[in-house]
Every structure is written in C-alpha cells, then in structure tokens.
C-alpha cells in the first residue's frame, strides 16, 4: 500500500512538473483579427500580447495593410506601423513622429514622400497631443478623466490666469489632482 501511494505521489508530482514546464515554454500573445474594411481583415502584429485595456488605432496611408488595429496602452506610432505591415516604399517616415505615444480612437495617417502630413484638429499639436493653450472643450474632452465639465474648467482657468506654462499648472484647476496630471502628462502640451 505504501509503495502504491508513493508511486501515485511520484506520478502526480511528475505531471505537475510537466504542466509547469509546458506553461513556461508556451508563447503568449498572438494575432487578433479585426475588421479593417469591407471584406478585409487586419490583425495585430504576431507576438504582440494584447493588454487587458486595449486601445484601437486606425492606420491608413502608406502602410502595407491599412486598417483598424488593437494595440496596448503605451504603444507608439512605430508599433502601429509595424502592426500594419510596415511602411510602403512610397512612405515618408519623416511625415510622422515614430516615437509618439498612441491614443485610443486615434487615426494615424502615414503620408507619401512629397505629400503634406494630415492637418491636426484645432487644439491638437502636430504630434497628436492636445494643446492646453488652444484646445476647445471638444479637444479636451478626448482626454482620459476629462469630461465636458472638467474641460470647461480648464478653459475657464486658462482665460482667468493666462496660458499654461507647464502641465503641472493643471493642478491649479479645481478637481484635477496629481494622478490625473500624471495620466495626462504624455497626452498634452502646454
């Protein structure tokens, strides 16, 4: 009986060890298919592990596979272009800031050589960040943790106190704390 129990324990431990090993060597992440247009399918780059809180970016222009891509919060323009299969030969890599952090719901247009980069929306800097000194309520409302009422408070503060000289000036706006400023720091310019 003791031998039987001992053998069962050895088999159980060996099975657990195999399961742990298999889990450790199994690749994580993979492709995620999304609709990119009528009858087309786009996917995130192989090997990309999608975060629990994904962002969606519409990549178009001079990329191999234009479409809608699911990426991770904190990914950069270069990651979106890689997910879209890279630049075409006609692309102008200087027409976009490859190091810029992406925002959820963003449309990223890669221009061709000689083509003018897409114009920014009012209150949005050329790199896609919201300009605290020129943004209207609609532009500010695109920021996380900022709704229409908070956007109006930012504008009211700007009108009463003059232009923002740093992102930290947001701390003077009623209802904005240190955590919100840190979340906004990569998304705005003074």
N, C-alpha and C positions, 0 to 999 in steps of 0.2 A: 504494500500500500504506500509506503514511504517513497519507494522508487517511482511509482506511478505519479504521485503528487510532485515529486522532484522533476520528473520528465515533463509534466504538464507545465510547471513553472518555467522551465528552460524554454519550452516551445513558445509560451506566452511572451517571455522577455525577448526572444529572438524575433517574434512577429512585431513587437513594439519597436524594436531597433530598426527593422526593415521599413516600417511605416515612417519613422522619423527621418531616416535616410532618404526615402523617396520624396517626402515633403521638402526636404532641404535642397534637393537637386532639381526639382520640377521648376521650370521657368515660370515667372509670373508676368502678368500683363498680356498684351496681345492686341489684335486688331478689334476695332469696334466699328461696325458698319452704320453709316448714317446716310440719309437721303441727301444728294447733292444737286439734284435737278431731275427733270423728267426722265425716268428710265435709267438714271445713273446712280452709282453707289460710290461713296467715298469712305475712307477708313483712316483711323489714327495710325501713325507710324508703327510698324511692328516693334515690339519690345517696350512700348510706352505703357506704363502702368497708370490706369486712369484713377484719379483721386476720388474720394467719396463725394467731394463737392466739385464737380467738373465745371468747366467753362466751355462755351460754344463760340467758335470764331468762323466767320465766313471768309474764306480765302479765295481771291479771284485775281485776274490779270495774268501776268506772265509766270505762271507756275504750271507744272506738268499735269496736275489733276485738281482744277478749281472745284471748290465745294465747301460744305459745312463740316467742320471738324470739332470733335470733342477732345479738349486738352485739359491740362491740370492748371489750377490756380498757381500763378507764379511763373508759368511758361512764358517764353519770349517769342518775338517775331520769328526768329530763326527756327524755333521749334514748330511753329505753324507752317512755315515754308517747307520744312522737312516732311511734315505730315502730308503736305500736298504734293509730294514727289520731287521737290526741289525747284529751282529756277529754270526757266527755259533759256535757250541761247539768246533770245531777244531781250531778256530781262535786264533791268538796270538795278544792280544791287545797291547802288548809292541812292536810289529813289525811295528806300525805306530804311528805317533805323532798325537794324537786325537785333540790337541789344535791348530794345524797348520791351517792357513787360506788357502782356496782353490783358485785355479786359473782357469780361463776359458780354456776349452780344455784339462784339466788335466786328466790323467789316474791314478786312485787310486787302488793299488793292496794290499789287506789285506792278509798277509801270514798266513799259518797254524803254529801251535806250532812246533818248530824244523826246520822250513823252513827258508832259508835266505831271508831277505827282498829284494825286487827288487832293482837292481843296479840303481844308479842315472845316468842320462845322463851327458856327460862331461860338466863341468862348472856349474853343479847343485848340491847344498848341499843335504845331506841326508834328510833334512826336506822339500825338494822341492823348496827352494828359490834359485835364481840364485846367484852364487858366483862371485862378481865383479872382483876378482883377478885371476880367472881361466877360466871364461866364454869366449867362442868364439863368433863370430858375430851371429851365428845361435841361441845360447842360449840367448844372449842379445836381439835379435830380437823378442823373445817371450814375452817380457815385454811391458806393455801398454805405449804408447807415445814414444817408441823406435823403429825406423826402422833400416834398414841395415846401412845407412849413420851415424846415431847417434851411433849405436853400434860400428862402426869402430872408431868414435871419442873417445869413452870410452876406447877402446883398445889402441889407439894411446896415450891418456893421461896416461894410466897405464904404457905403455912402456917408456914414456918420464920422468915420475915422480915417478915411483915405485908403490908398491901396495897401494890400498885404505886402509886407516886405519879406516874410518867410512863412512857411507852412505852420510854424508854431504860433503865429498870430491867430490861428483858428481857435486856440484855447480861450481867447477873449470873447468868443461868440457864445452866447447863452445856450447851454445844452450840449456843447461839444467838450468832451473830456480827452484825456491823454490817449486812451485806447482808440478812440475814433481818429484822432490826429495820426497815430501810428499806422492805422489801416489806410488812411488817405494819402500819406506821405508819398508813396510811389505813383499815385494816380493824379496828382495835382502839381501845378507850378504857381509860384506867387507872381 
